[in-house]
Amino acid sequence: MINISELSDFLGGSIEVLGFEKGITLKHYDEGWGFQYDYMGDPILLNLDDITNRFLPIYVKYHYSEKQPTITLMFCPDGKLAPGIQPFSLPKQEFIKVAAIRYIADALHYHVMALHSQYEIILNKNMRFSFIASKENINSYTFMDQASPYYEFDALLAVARRAYDTCRYLLWNAFKPGKDYGTVPRSFERTIPLCSNLDPLIRKDLQSSWDKWGSRLTSYRDCIMHYCPVDFGMSNVFLHQEFPNVWTVRAPIPDNPNARSKDKFTYKDKIDALSFGWNLACEILCVLRTVVIAVSNLSTTPTTSNE
């Protein structure tokens, strides 16, 4: 549950918008927190606790003063703010590689925000139908031909997969077995076991991240690139009315991307593209930061001579 007062004090600014899973976006008004569609004049006021008890927050928008630009920060699923990537104190060649990692980190953030935005667009389009649905007492239905969130999901997967492999350059230069030990391995998966000079606990964490997220991410990416898209049906999404005139979106993705065929996909786990993509992005941001800090610590640690 979000404590707005504590979050505002921590950020040192006024909170304007909170974005949640399923496309819910709450804006702060004089009367309280509300959900507003593009073409509706009055917001639908909601109890913030009702939202935070059901959905995890994905991002916050705030500003220090009305004259300052709005800042957007992403949350992690545990409620903490997603880690940022800073170059720290590094030699020039590592600094350039970290700049590439920071680019990837910013791209992850961008695509999560863009994916959430596509959910919002669908909710706005849905309103022209929801009034009809409300008259017929319908609280859930399938909205067909809504491919835009799946497009963004595809893009997020590509960046996420690239993020893992981008790490290998920093890791290999800093922690490879020996100074003249071959060239950089072709993938993150091959690099980690060979980095014998990397702290064993860090190596274990990076390997665990790959085992839990990297391999599955690769399955989705490979399916999309080489076999078929992972959208549901004809790019269908599911809509549900959580509160009067307040709807949510779920864009299903399959449980088994390794099936590599729409005819064989299953959806038992009800995985949502936004929730999965957001969790994935946060995981990789933590990996990127871990790698950068490990290399930074190595470059600033005095070396001792055995001679």
C-alpha positions as CSV (number, residue, x, y, z in Angstrom):
1,M,0.0,0.0,0.0
2,I,1.3,3.4,-0.9
3,N,1.7,6.1,1.7
4,I,1.3,9.2,-0.4
5,S,2.6,11.6,2.3
6,E,5.7,9.5,2.9
7,L,6.3,9.1,-0.8
8,S,5.9,12.8,-1.5
9,D,8.3,13.6,1.3
10,F,10.8,11.1,0.0
11,L,10.6,12.5,-3.5
12,G,10.6,16.1,-2.3
13,G,7.9,17.1,-4.7
14,S,4.1,17.0,-5.4
15,I,2.8,13.8,-6.9
16,E,0.6,14.2,-9.9
17,V,0.0,10.8,-11.4
18,L,0.2,7.2,-10.2
19,G,0.1,4.4,-12.8
20,F,-0.9,0.9,-11.9
21,E,-1.1,-2.6,-13.4
22,K,-3.9,-3.3,-15.9
23,G,-3.7,0.3,-17.2
24,I,-5.2,2.1,-14.3
25,T,-4.0,5.7,-14.0
26,L,-4.9,7.9,-11.1
27,K,-4.5,11.7,-11.2
28,H,-4.5,14.0,-8.2
29,Y,-7.3,16.5,-8.1
30,D,-8.3,19.0,-5.5
31,E,-11.1,16.6,-4.5
32,G,-8.8,13.6,-4.3
33,W,-7.6,10.9,-6.6
34,G,-9.5,10.1,-9.7
35,F,-9.6,8.2,-13.0
36,Q,-10.4,10.4,-16.0
37,Y,-11.0,9.4,-19.6
38,D,-9.8,11.6,-22.4
39,Y,-13.2,12.9,-23.5
40,M,-14.9,13.1,-20.1
41,G,-15.0,16.4,-18.3
42,D,-15.3,15.2,-14.7
43,P,-13.0,12.6,-13.1
44,I,-14.3,9.5,-11.5
45,L,-13.1,9.9,-7.9
46,L,-11.8,6.8,-6.2
47,N,-10.5,5.7,-2.8
48,L,-6.8,5.3,-3.3
49,D,-6.7,2.4,-0.8
50,D,-9.2,0.5,-3.0
51,I,-6.7,0.7,-5.9
52,T,-3.5,0.0,-4.0
53,N,-5.1,-3.0,-2.3
54,R,-5.8,-4.6,-5.7
55,F,-3.1,-3.4,-8.0
56,L,0.7,-2.8,-7.8
57,P,1.9,0.7,-8.7
58,I,4.2,0.8,-11.8
59,Y,5.2,4.5,-11.9
60,V,4.8,7.9,-10.3
61,K,4.9,11.3,-11.9
62,Y,5.8,14.3,-9.8
63,H,7.3,17.8,-9.9
64,Y,9.3,19.9,-7.5
65,S,7.3,23.0,-8.4
66,E,4.9,24.1,-11.0
67,K,7.7,25.7,-13.0
68,Q,9.7,22.5,-13.0
69,P,9.2,19.7,-15.6
70,T,7.4,16.5,-14.5
71,I,9.6,13.6,-13.5
72,T,8.6,10.0,-14.0
73,L,10.0,7.2,-11.9
74,M,9.3,3.5,-12.1
75,F,8.5,1.3,-9.1
76,C,9.6,-2.3,-8.6
77,P,7.1,-4.9,-7.6
78,D,8.3,-4.8,-4.0
79,G,7.3,-1.1,-3.8
80,K,10.8,0.3,-4.0
81,L,11.8,2.7,-6.8
82,A,13.5,1.0,-9.7
83,P,17.3,1.4,-9.6
84,G,19.0,3.9,-11.8
85,I,22.3,3.4,-13.6
86,Q,25.2,5.8,-13.0
87,P,28.7,5.6,-14.5
88,F,30.3,6.0,-11.0
89,S,34.1,6.3,-11.1
90,L,35.4,4.3,-14.0
91,P,38.3,4.4,-16.5
92,K,37.3,5.8,-19.9
93,Q,36.8,2.5,-21.7
94,E,34.5,1.1,-19.0
95,F,32.7,4.5,-18.8
96,I,31.8,4.1,-22.5
97,K,30.5,0.6,-21.9
98,V,28.5,1.8,-18.9
99,A,27.0,4.5,-21.0
100,A,25.7,1.7,-23.3
101,I,24.2,0.0,-20.3
102,R,22.5,3.2,-19.2
103,Y,21.1,3.6,-22.7
104,I,19.6,0.1,-22.4
105,A,18.2,0.9,-18.9
106,D,16.5,4.0,-20.2
107,A,15.1,2.0,-23.1
108,L,13.6,-0.5,-20.6
109,H,11.9,2.3,-18.7
110,Y,10.7,3.9,-21.9
111,H,9.0,0.7,-23.2
112,V,7.3,-0.1,-19.9
113,M,5.9,3.4,-19.9
114,A,4.9,3.1,-23.5
115,L,3.2,-0.3,-22.9
116,H,1.2,1.2,-20.0
117,S,0.2,4.0,-22.3
118,Q,-1.2,1.6,-24.8
119,Y,-3.4,0.1,-22.1
120,E,-4.7,3.6,-21.3
121,I,-5.5,4.1,-25.0
122,I,-7.5,0.9,-25.1
123,L,-9.4,2.0,-21.9
124,N,-10.3,5.2,-23.6
125,K,-11.5,3.4,-26.7
126,N,-13.4,1.0,-24.6
127,M,-15.6,3.8,-23.1
128,R,-17.7,4.1,-26.2
129,F,-18.7,0.5,-25.6
130,S,-18.8,0.4,-21.9
131,F,-21.9,2.5,-21.7
132,I,-23.6,-0.1,-23.8
133,A,-22.2,-2.9,-21.7
134,S,-23.3,-1.2,-18.5
135,K,-26.9,-1.1,-19.7
136,E,-26.7,-4.8,-20.4
137,N,-25.1,-5.5,-17.0
138,I,-21.8,-6.7,-18.6
139,N,-18.7,-6.3,-16.5
140,S,-16.2,-8.2,-18.6
141,Y,-15.7,-8.8,-22.3
142,T,-13.1,-9.4,-25.0
143,F,-12.0,-6.4,-27.0
144,M,-10.7,-7.7,-30.4
145,D,-8.0,-6.4,-32.7
146,Q,-6.0,-4.4,-30.1
147,A,-2.5,-5.1,-31.3
148,S,-0.7,-2.0,-30.0
149,P,0.2,-3.4,-26.5
150,Y,1.6,-6.5,-28.2
151,Y,3.8,-4.3,-30.4
152,E,5.2,-2.6,-27.4
153,F,5.7,-5.9,-25.6
154,D,7.7,-7.2,-28.6
155,A,9.9,-4.1,-28.4
156,L,10.4,-4.5,-24.7
157,L,11.4,-8.1,-25.1
158,A,14.1,-7.2,-27.7
159,V,15.6,-4.5,-25.4
160,A,15.5,-6.8,-22.4
161,R,17.3,-9.6,-24.2
162,R,19.9,-7.2,-25.5
163,A,20.4,-5.9,-21.9
164,Y,21.6,-9.2,-20.7
165,D,24.1,-9.5,-23.5
166,T,25.3,-5.9,-23.2
167,C,26.5,-6.7,-19.7
168,R,29.0,-9.3,-20.9
169,Y,31.5,-6.8,-22.2
170,L,31.9,-5.1,-18.8
171,L,31.9,-8.5,-17.0
172,W,34.4,-10.1,-19.3
173,N,36.9,-7.2,-19.2
174,A,36.8,-7.1,-15.4
175,F,36.4,-10.7,-14.3
176,K,37.6,-13.0,-17.1
177,P,39.9,-15.9,-15.9
178,G,43.1,-14.3,-17.3
179,K,44.4,-11.2,-19.1
180,D,44.8,-13.0,-22.4
181,Y,41.9,-15.4,-22.0
182,G,40.2,-15.4,-25.4
183,T,37.4,-13.1,-26.7
184,V,34.1,-12.1,-25.1
185,P,31.7,-15.1,-25.1
186,R,28.7,-14.8,-27.4
187,S,26.1,-14.5,-24.7
188,F,25.4,-13.6,-21.1
189,E,24.6,-17.2,-20.3
190,R,28.1,-18.3,-21.5
191,T,29.9,-15.4,-19.9
192,I,28.8,-15.8,-16.3
193,P,30.3,-19.2,-15.6
194,L,33.6,-18.2,-17.0
195,C,34.0,-15.0,-14.9
196,S,36.1,-16.8,-12.3
197,N,37.3,-13.6,-10.7
198,L,33.8,-12.3,-10.0
199,D,32.6,-12.5,-6.4
200,P,30.9,-15.9,-6.1
201,L,27.7,-14.4,-4.5
202,I,27.4,-11.9,-7.3
203,R,27.9,-14.6,-9.9
204,K,25.3,-16.8,-8.2
205,D,22.8,-13.9,-8.3
206,L,23.4,-13.2,-11.9
207,Q,23.1,-16.8,-12.8
208,S,19.9,-17.1,-10.8
209,S,18.5,-14.1,-12.7
210,W,19.3,-15.7,-16.0
211,D,17.8,-19.0,-15.0
212,K,14.6,-17.4,-13.8
213,W,14.1,-14.6,-16.3
214,G,16.7,-14.7,-19.1
215,S,15.9,-18.2,-20.4
216,R,12.1,-17.5,-20.4
217,L,12.6,-14.1,-22.0
218,T,14.7,-15.7,-24.7
219,S,11.9,-18.2,-25.4
220,Y,9.4,-15.4,-25.9
221,R,11.8,-13.4,-28.1
222,D,12.8,-16.4,-30.2
223,C,9.1,-17.3,-30.7
224,I,8.3,-13.8,-31.9
225,M,11.4,-13.5,-34.1
226,H,11.4,-16.9,-35.7
227,Y,8.0,-18.5,-35.4
228,C,4.9,-16.5,-34.5
229,P,3.7,-13.5,-32.4
230,V,2.6,-14.2,-28.9
231,D,-0.6,-12.2,-29.0
232,F,-3.9,-13.8,-27.9
233,G,-6.2,-14.8,-30.8
234,M,-6.5,-11.9,-33.2
235,S,-4.7,-9.5,-30.8
236,N,-7.5,-9.7,-28.4
237,V,-7.4,-8.2,-24.9
238,F,-9.7,-8.7,-21.9
239,L,-11.5,-5.9,-20.2
240,H,-13.1,-5.9,-16.8
241,Q,-15.1,-3.2,-14.9
242,E,-13.5,-3.0,-11.5
243,F,-15.5,0.0,-10.3
244,P,-18.5,1.8,-11.9
245,N,-17.1,3.0,-15.3
246,V,-13.5,2.2,-14.2
247,W,-12.2,-0.6,-16.4
248,T,-9.0,-2.6,-16.6
249,V,-7.1,-4.3,-19.4
250,R,-5.3,-7.6,-19.6
251,A,-3.3,-8.5,-22.7
252,P,-2.7,-12.3,-22.4
253,I,0.5,-13.9,-23.4
254,P,1.1,-17.7,-23.4
255,D,2.5,-19.7,-20.6
256,N,4.5,-21.8,-23.0
257,P,6.3,-19.7,-25.7
258,N,8.5,-22.8,-26.4
259,A,5.4,-24.3,-28.1
260,R,6.2,-21.9,-31.0
261,S,2.7,-22.3,-32.4
262,K,-0.6,-20.4,-31.7
263,D,-2.4,-23.6,-31.9
264,K,-0.4,-25.0,-29.0
265,F,-0.2,-22.0,-26.7
266,T,-1.8,-22.3,-23.3
267,Y,-3.0,-19.5,-21.0
268,K,-3.7,-21.2,-17.7
269,D,-1.5,-18.8,-15.7
270,K,-3.3,-15.7,-17.0
271,I,-0.1,-13.9,-17.7
272,D,-0.5,-10.2,-18.6
273,A,1.9,-8.6,-21.0
274,L,2.3,-5.4,-19.0
275,S,2.8,-7.1,-15.6
276,F,5.3,-9.6,-17.1
277,G,7.2,-6.9,-19.0
278,W,7.3,-4.6,-16.0
279,N,8.6,-7.4,-13.7
280,L,11.1,-8.4,-16.3
281,A,12.4,-4.8,-16.8
282,C,12.8,-4.3,-13.0
283,E,14.7,-7.6,-12.7
284,I,17.1,-6.5,-15.5
285,L,17.6,-3.0,-14.1
286,C,18.8,-4.7,-10.9
287,V,21.1,-6.9,-12.9
288,L,22.5,-3.9,-14.8
289,R,23.1,-2.0,-11.6
290,T,24.8,-5.0,-9.9
291,V,27.2,-5.4,-12.8
292,V,28.1,-1.7,-12.9
293,I,28.7,-1.5,-9.2
294,A,30.8,-4.7,-9.2
295,V,33.0,-3.2,-12.0
296,S,33.2,0.1,-10.3
297,N,34.2,-1.4,-7.0
298,L,36.9,-3.4,-8.8
299,S,38.4,-0.3,-10.5
300,T,38.5,1.7,-7.2
301,T,39.9,-1.1,-5.1
302,P,43.7,-0.8,-4.5
303,T,45.6,-3.7,-5.9
304,T,48.3,-5.4,-3.8
305,S,51.5,-6.9,-5.2
306,N,52.8,-10.4,-4.3
307,E,56.3,-9.6,-5.6
